[in-house]
Amino acid sequence: MMTEAETKVLGEVIVYAVRQELAPIKEELSRLTLKLEQAELRARELRYAGTWHANAKYKKGNFCTHNGALWACLIDDICTIPGHDFDGWQLAVKSMARS
């Protein structure tokens, strides 16, 4: 049977060993967290997605052209038609085409 003092010393040794083992994991986690934050920022950048296509899904921050106008997507994973869904799309540049 261990004395109280021996148990305390053993506990301190275990705590020290666990901290030593966790230090590189914490460092890696911190590095990965930063990379994730940077990736999320890049994913939210404004991006021109080309001419609107019915089979495409657009993300918030995407821009596309439709009927000569430039539209900004306001909602993730939207597949509605720009100019017909004013909750999901915002007109960014009006068409100069004459009707």
N, C-alpha and C positions, 0 to 999 in steps of 0.2 A: 504494500500500500504506500502511495506517495504522500509526503507531507504537504501541507498547504503551501509552503514556500516553494517546493519542487513543482507543484502544480502551477503556481503562478509563473515560475521561470519557464516551464514548458509551454504555457499559454503565450507568453511573450515571444518565444522562439517561433511558435507556429504563426503568430500574427506577422512577425517580421518576414518569415518565409513566404507567406501568402502575398504580402505587399510586394515583395521582390518579384514574384511570378506575375502579378497583375500589372506591374508598371509598364511593360512593353505592350500589353493588351490595351491599357488605357490610352497609351500614346497612339497606337494604331486606330483605335476608336475615334480619337480626336481628329486624326488625319482624315479618316473616312467621312466623318461628320462634315468637315470642311469641304471635301470633294462633293458630297451630296448637296450641300447648300449652293455650291458653284454650279452644279448640274441643274438644279432647280431654277436658278436664275437664268441660265442659258436657255432652258426649255420655255421660259416665259418671255424671251426676247420677241420683239416684233419680227414677223417673218412673212415674206410674200410667198403665198402658196400657189400662185399661178391663176389661171382662169378657173372659175367655179365649175365644179363637176358634181353631178348628182350622186355618184357613188363614193365620194370622198367624205371624210369626217374632219372637221376643222376644230382647232383648239383656240381658246381665248388668246388673243394677240396675233392670230394669223390675219393676213390680208389677202383678198382675192379680187379679181376683176369679174364683173358680170354686167352684161348689157352696156359695156363701155365705161362703167363707173367702178371706182375702187371702194371695197367694203371691208370694214373691220369686224372681225368675229368677237363677240362679247361673252360667249358661253363655250365651255369645253365640249367636245364631241357632238357638235351640232351638224346637222345634215339638211337643214332647211334652205330655202332659196333666198339669197340676199334680195332685199327690196320687197319681200313678202312676209318676212318675220322681223319686225322691228324690235323685238326683245332680244333676239340673238345676233342681229347684225346692225351696224351703224354705218351710214354713208360717210365715207372719208373724203372722196373726191367725186364730185358730180360729173356725169357724162356731158361732154360738149356736143354730142350728136344732136342734130336737129331732126325733129320728126315731121 
